[in-house]
Amino acid sequence: MCDSTVGGVLIEAAAEAPDAEALVEARTDGSIGRRFTYSQLASEAERLADSLATRYAPGERIAIWSPNTPEWALLEFAAALAGLVLVTVNPAYQAKELAYVLHQSRSAGLFLVRECRGNPMAEIAREVCSDLPQIREVIDLDDHAALFAMDGPAPVRREVHPDDPAQVQYTSGTTGFPKGAVLSHRSLTNNARFSMSRMGAQRGDTYLNVMPMFHTVGCSIGLLGSVQLRCRLVMARLFEPVSVMALIETERVALVIAVPTMLIAMLEAHARQPRDTHSLRMVMSGGAMVPPELITRLQEAFGCQFTIIFGQTETSPVLTQTRASDGWTERVETIGQAIPNTELSIRDSGNNQVAAIGAIGEICARGYCNMLGYNDNPDATARAIDADGWLHTGDLGTMDARGYVRITGRLKDMIIRGGENMFPAEIENALITHPDIAEVAVVGVPDPRWGEIVIAFLRPRAATQLLVADLVRHVRRDLAAPKTPAHWIVLDAFPLTGSGKIQKFVLRDRYLAGDYSGQVLR
């Protein structure tokens, strides 16, 4: 365990490796913009911290609403150095969502870009902030005169403690409206270092960050992990699969972290326009089911190793991770073992007792990585973290005698059909091996006879036609008949969170509203 802060890890890196390249700006089209050494990045972060310290008091919150830019990284480090709490906001948010996060987080300032993927962010901010007197300033990140403005002489910055709040990260919204998880400096810095180390990152490696910085994987593992291991971070402004594959080739990328939907898009781009991926050594993925078939395809296409992570925003974010040295079964069928200094237990969701080895229960965690709590939401915090300090993830799984964990599904996603518990992940794992299916999601919906029935949402591979009889045969090859989906819905694309996770609650709600009636496979 280290006692560094978010700002401290950059200062330490600049002192040890001042002339090493730290950050490379990759534009959406794949072209390269600015480059920063560790010394340059630290100098700019210190200058911005002095500016912030003249405008905000220690402990105040400032929000960042932007895609991945060097200014994002600078503000993350500068806010930490100034003793401020950074609130991260999804750049896809609309007015209602932005207003909620700014109000709920008690942000005093908003730092943004003018637009992102056609979203008129500056216009939305003007509308929202006119009704939020708590917001003292709205700063365009591209306006460096305003960004670095000094409102008086720089004060002596107070000491920041590793256990102080560093960020408020809002949950990804796969099950509804987000809650703000308050994360400490200690949890973010250590979690990032442990995860990147288990990934096999080495000093001088080039790491390509395609994950959004508003997400814990992007701003924690990606940025803080890269800095602590003295890597070279290529920051993609937005995820565009063709540009990402080009960057892997031109920047000789060794490490990539991406959710499964991104990896599928990268494989499809690579199939259309092959790129040289010989430099790519390791891909990390998680945030959703990672099917064994996808791992096999990636290793064959890119010639790289693969590591799976599991966690959530509330755990900063990683709880478990596989290793390249694990056996094939452990690498493709489990989510690995707990990362260092983290306790895991599988608990009966009914009585909270520790489950037997191999029995299904809720995955619970205790340790430095747990959030300090949900922002201004003590009731939700008490429901998530019990009196003994165990954080209840809401995910169901099993653990073997060696500590390897397998995911069986979400507690809330579990389908009870005719009194039998069914787990969507098991059905999804069976379906994704079908050669004509690119992506799949399974949900349960109410049924008057069975209580709930299974609905499968499918995205076919290009130029393929799915047949119900063929799909049924495929599922029943591996699973009992009751687990066969009752209805099959064909989609061109899935509703996703900003971090690339499939929003199952949206699928369920739209199905029940009849929105997919014309897309049922018959």
ABEGO torsion letter per residue (X at the ends): XBABBAAAAAAAAAAABAABBABBBBBAAGBBBBBBBAAAAAAAAAAAAAAAAAABBBGBBBBBBBBBBAAAAAAAAAAAAAGBBBBBBBAABBAAAAAAAAAAAGBABBBBBABBGGBBAAAAAAAAAAABAABABBBBAABAAAAABBBEBBBBBBBBBAABBABBBBBAGAAEBBBBBBBBAAAAAAAAAAAAAAAGBBBGBBBBBABBAABAAAAAAAAAAAAAAGBBBBBBABBBAAAAAAAAAAAGBABBBBBAAAAAAAAAAAAABBBBAAABABBBBEGBBBBAAAAAAAAAAAGBBBBBBBEBAAAOABABBBBAABBAAAAAABAEBBBBGBBBBBBBAAAGBBBBBGBBBBBBBBEAABBAEBBGBAAAAAAABBAAGBBBAGBBBBBBAAGBBBBAEBAAABBBBGGBBBBAAAAAAAAAABAABABBBBBBBBBAAAGBBBBBBBBBBBGBBBBAAAAAAAAAAABBAAABBABBBBBABBBBBAAGBBBAAAAAAAAAAGAAAAABBX
